[in-house]
């Protein structure tokens, strides 16, 4: 038995995702957690929760859904997913939870935004490719299957110094450095008691995979990408319901939340003083330049949840330096 938790922030494909998840799985319950006041149509038999009126972010919404789930095995998913009939994707994922310390993500395939079908099975996409080729042009390559992620602890780019940057990997299913994608499975008890609810005090819609995967490894868990294939609607930055331009208040709140998540994760993780100094130096350069210090510092005053997690991680016997060595991460 397992629960499905879907987080929603004004998603236009929410009902499609709910119906396909129900039709293709044997889930015991579906819970939709709305991140703030949202517009949505209801599906019979689905439990809808709006725990706060003002948006907080993906992480606390997922945390809330896990907390109220009735079953220990929980599948978390985005509100823009697609599933094949008869694929057994949910049973295949939850089978890994015989070991409760395992985090599982599905293999992510692209969904056509027009037909809302898997791209490789979509007539609309096929016709568009044929038209492009008929005009003598080379049709774009089919999207690759995505198998979890690789993390860089420190990465410099032209615009900023990134902390815990994620990059998709395309090789094969198996144990990965970080789960990434739109559909995860985990043990509720392990998340609540073993990991001390690492998403509880985060904000915005970002850094969720890094936070969960790194902390899970430090506590002795594994992150696995399964061969079960699910469809995910990939969208460009700025084209998603929870994010908009930085010249609006909503966009500013979103960006502040991302910085907060980076600071919180950097603060709770055990590491050598030298690595912490380098990471703080890089992050502070972005933070000062972005002009977000006052808001982020104000949010950082709520430390009760973080201190509990920080103490537990300090006692776990591993550090971020061990993590970097195990996964050959660049820390320079």
Secondary structure, 3 states (H helix, E strand, C coil): CEEEEEEECCCCCHHHHHHHHHHCCCCCEEEEEECCCCCCCCCCCCEEECCCCCCCEHHHHHHHHHHHCCCCEEEEECCCEECCCCCCHHHHHHHHHHCCCEEEEEEEEEECCCCCCEHHHCHHHHHHHHHHHHCCCCCCCCCCCECCEEEEEEEECCCCEEEEEEEECCCCCEECCECCCCEEEEEHHHHHHHCCCCCCCCCECCCHHHHHHHHHHHCCCEEEEEEEEEEECCCCCCCCCCCCCCCCHHHHHHHHHHHHHHHHHHHHCCCCHHHHHHHHHHHHHHHHHHCCHHHHHHHCCCCHHHHHHHHHHHCCCCCHHHHHHHCCCCCC
